[in-house]
Amino acid sequence: MGIFDRSTVRTLIIPGGVLTLGVTALVYSGWPTLALPAISFLYYCALFGGMLLAWRFHSSRSFLSLLVILLAQQAANLCAGSPVFVAAVGVLSVLVPVNFVLIAIMHEHGFTLESIAPVGLFLFVQTLTVTVLLGSMGARPSALVHARHLPGTLALPPYAWYVVVAGAAFLFIRFILTRKPIDSALLWSLCTIVLAIRHQEVARTSAWYWAAAASIVAISIVENSYLLAYHDELTTLPSRRAFNDALQGLKHPYSVAVVDIDHFKRFNDTYGHDTGDQVLRLVAANLARVTGGGQTYRCGGEEFNILFGGKTTSDVFDHLEQLRQKIEISEFRLRGNDRRQAPRGPERRVQRGRGRGRPRKADMIRQLAQENSGAALSVTVSIGIASSSERSDFETVLKAADKALYRAKENGRNRVETAAPVQRTRRSKAAGIA
């Protein structure tokens, strides 16, 4: 898949980019006339509603992100109009990007004390330090400036801009690598917080940006839940639930292809499940680029389904044959010794107890896999195709595609078979047997 394919751009722009640009346009137009208490109410709804969602969906990173927003907003409001306001702005402009970067590189282990405690302790020390410094300087909040239009913005110190730009660049690269909604949310939330800090002396304007920052993170929790529900986590392809939803709007004519990785069990048994996962990702990456208007879904194990709306078998056969060939010529190499090749637990103890006994067949296979580590492996797929008729339902079409897939396996694998003969001037031949 391309770096900036449609799905990646959508996740990057929606909802963070849309909210940030939308709030900026509204603020500069002077159109929103809500009173400050109403805007603050929206902010706290987004903030605490997002925290509740983060707790419910076991997302420690989202919860900590919202906690950073809350602490930064409270500190900014406390310092606004005080003698130390400019210094406080510089401190916040440094701490927020640093905190977001730390949260981004956290491993999501659910909403547990072990996952939250380290960053939570770090935030507590930050808050305590800032509070002590402000207290020692005798900072006192004064009246905020209320304005409908922007009289100007507060310039950040140069060192703060360096940290903000570096943090935003890191979060952008992180999103490109992971393509997860939370990483996109951290990026846009950082941008929105910087805008809020720069407009902190204009209470309503700043409140809009704080509300947008909290909303971006809260919505990302819902987006991430949708992603987990409708996409396969290993391959990032749409899952069976998305496949079932797609069937609701399917109309005749259409075609369905059932794809199965040849000898996939042998990969798992010989090289371990980690290598099997690598094979699945390799095949899925090729399936995602199928031509002819097809949409690929992972429906379980090593089986994938491809839907072609408005296409017949003769329309999609060449596209699937090209797909089969592309997978066959894709070079796949082992990434070192699989950690699951070595026996674990009781099996390891039993192996030590055998002494110089005759090695088992499974042990010989694992040893062979270790000796061939780094060698190129051949990965092929078998494909069965079926098309709809005016009177057929989808279950009938899917069963016909399954039968075509079984026929492809019986005929030697690494081939495309159809449920019905295809009118062609030249029929592509199978490239070989996996």
PERALIN-V695502 format. One record per run of one state. SS is the DSSP state (H for helix, E for strand, L for the rest). FROM is the first residue (numbers start at 1). LEN is the number of residues. Records with the same first field share a line. If there is no record, write none. Layout:
SS = FROM-LEN / FROM-LEN
This chain:
L = 1-5 / 30-6 / 57-3 / 80-5 / 105-8 / 137-8 / 146-12 / 179-2 / 199-3 / 232-6 / 239-1 / 249-5 / 262-2 / 272-1 / 288-7 / 301-2 / 310-3 / 330-2 / 334-11 / 354-7 / 372-4 / 378-3 / 388-6 / 411-5 / 419-16
H = 6-24 / 36-21 / 60-20 / 85-20 / 113-24 / 158-21 / 181-18 / 203-28 / 240-9 / 264-8 / 273-15 / 313-17 / 345-9 / 361-11 / 394-17
E = 145-1 / 202-1 / 231-1 / 238-1 / 254-8 / 295-6 / 303-7 / 332-2 / 376-2 / 381-7 / 416-3
